[in-house]
C-alpha cells in the first residue's frame, strides 16, 4: 500500500544468531525501522527485545532521521503490545507514553497478516542477506559499527527493489520535510518490571535488593529505573525511591521502611535520652560515637534500657567509668564536670 510522505514507519526485530561480546556468546537481534514512503531505513543490533530497548531504538531512529513519522506500525511484539488484537490493542503503558511524547501514534499489525508489515520484513531480510554475508567475524562491537556504515553507504543509497528509487534521495527531496519535528527534550527511557515484595520487605533489581515500606510485604509492585534511580510504585503511587547501587548482592535499606520497632532512632533522640540520665552518659555517648561510628546505637540503647531497673544516678556513675576508659581523660576532670 502506498503511503504519503511522513505518514508511516514500520518497525520489527529479526533474529541474527549468536555474536561474541566480552568473551561471551550472546543472542543478537536487529531492530529495523523503515519509512514506508521513501524506504529509508535505520538498523541497530541489540541483545534483547525489552520495552526499554524497543523505545531506545525508536529514539535512535527518530534522531537519525531528524524527525518523527505520524504513525508507527508495530508487530505484535511483547515489547509494544500486551494483547495481540488489531481493533483494541493494549499498548504497553510506557510505549504509549513515549509515542505521546513524540507526537505519533501506534498501528498494530493484524495477527497472521504478514502483508501488514511487508516493508520492515523486507528490510530485515535485506540485513540478513546482504549485510551478514559481508561479515568475516562475529564480534558484536565491531558488527555494530559496520552495520552503521553499511546502512549509510549501501542500504539507503541503493536502488530499492520495489520502488526502483534511491531511498536517501526520496527522503531528502520529499519525505524529510513531511516529518514531525523532534521534541526539545529526549524521552527518558525506563526499565519497567513487576516484582513481589519478598522477605525483609525488599525487591530484587539487577542483583541488588532495595527496600519497600514494610507493610507492602508479599504484594506486587512495579519498578521503574533509568539506570540512575529506581522508583517503586503500588497502584501508580510511588512508595519508594533509591539510587542505583553498584556491585552485587547489596541490601539498600531506608530506615523509614523498617517496622517501627526496628527503626534506628535519630541522633537527637539518643542525645535527649542520655541527657535525662546525666552528663556522664552524654560524655560516654560521644566517646562511643568516635570509637564505634557504625554500632554506637546498640550500646546507647543498652545504657538507656538500664534505666528501667536502676536509678538514673547509678547508670550515670557507671557511664563515668566507661567514659574514662574510652576517652582517657583524667578522672578528676570528669568528676568536676559531673558534680558541677
Secondary structure by P-SEA (a helix, b strand, c coil): cccccccccccccccccccccccbbbbbbbbbbbccccccbbbbbbccccaaaaaaaaaaaaaaacccccbbbbccccccccccccccccccaaaaaaaaaacbbbbbcccccccccaaaaaaaaaaaaccccccccccaaaaaaaaaaaaaccccccccccccccaaaaaaccccccccccccccbbbbbccccccccccccccccbbbbcccccccccbbbbbcccbbbbbcccccccccccccccccccccccccccccccccaaaaaaaaaaacaaaaaaaaaaaaaccccaaaaaaaaaaacccccaaaaaaaaaaaaaaaacccaaaaaaaaac
